[in-house]
Amino acid sequence: MSRLAMLPLLLSWLGAGGCGAQDVLLGAERGYLFAAYDALALPGETVELRGRLQAGDLLSAQRGFVVRFVREGAIFKAAETDSHGVAAVTFTPSRAGEYRFRAELSPSGFADRPPSPAELVVACRPRDAPMMVVDLDKTLVASGFQQVLIGEPEPMPHSQRVARRLAGRYGVVYLTHRPDFFGPKSKAWLAGHGYPPGPVLLSDVGGFLAGSEEFKSGALAELCRRFKRIEIGVGDKIADAKAYHANGLKAFLIIQPDPAAGAEALRTLAQSLQELPESVQVVTGWDQVEKAVFSKASFPRSQAQAQLNRMADALPGKPPPGGK
């Protein structure tokens, strides 16, 4: 099922299931979803610290609640949620580093205790700092978006170890097409599975509906305008790889054909890769990403196409095009 089709289904589940569904699907708490959003900044650049409170069957914005932004045990600033449920204050990091804040709700206005605090990070990096951009679903997460909704997905094999090794050379930015109400669940999953720290940047609903390629191309173009050494991008969609390549990154596309796929499906996948430049690295997992980065191995698009076609030829069924 496509993500565009998934969003209406998700909203219908939320409406039908009420608070219980929100708690399971989104990591909400007693029907409240409180999220704080990470940011990526240059030294001396002013960014917003944002917390958002939503509640009810379809996550209605909650206005008039006070959010305190706490750093190193002291209140930095506070703001009241607006008509979108968002409380925002400004912060200007003076030098490169990871600035961690806790967004917490004042108890005023809650019949019971308020939702738990939410953590956010402002990753302040120099303009010329080497960085890499990583997707989540079917990239770090072994399964797709449906499993994220209904279960506890497992990490992609080797992804934790290789991501930690890469983080010794590149600052990590997690850029996902997931809508922002999946922020709490996404950040908890990354932390719980030992991935290296880095800002988690998500789409809003409009970006989600626009599609992965449009959202990521726009987000990457903005990041590349401000930061000059975003060097690597890893994702699972042809749209991901095209967005990375279009913005000057070394693009890695992870493909993992279904073991039950027939010859026609394998040939169709091979043909779809023709959209990509030859320089895009088409790999089957994080072990190959590691070899490409640290051992200068190469996994060009045409090599993956040839392998997929050989797999198709080895299967029973229709002969390959031109065959007897």
Buried (B, 14 or more C-beta within 10 A) or exposed (E): EEBEEBBEEBBEBBEEBBBEBBBBBBBBBBBBBBBBBBBBBBBEBEBEBBBBBBBBBEBEBBBEBBBBBBBEEEEBBBBEBEEBBBBBBEBEBEEBEBBBBBBBBEEEEBEEEBBEBBBBBBBBBBEEBBBBBBBBBBBBBBBBBBBBBEEEBEBBEBBBBBBEBBBEEBBBBBBBBBBBBBBBBBBEBBEEBEBBBBBBBBBEEEBBBBBBBBBBBBBBEEBBEEBBBBBBBBBBBBBBBBBBBBBBBBBBBBBEBEEEBBBEBBBEBBEEBEEBEEEBBBBBBBBBBBBBBEEEEEBBBEEBBEBBBEBBBEEEEEEEEEEE
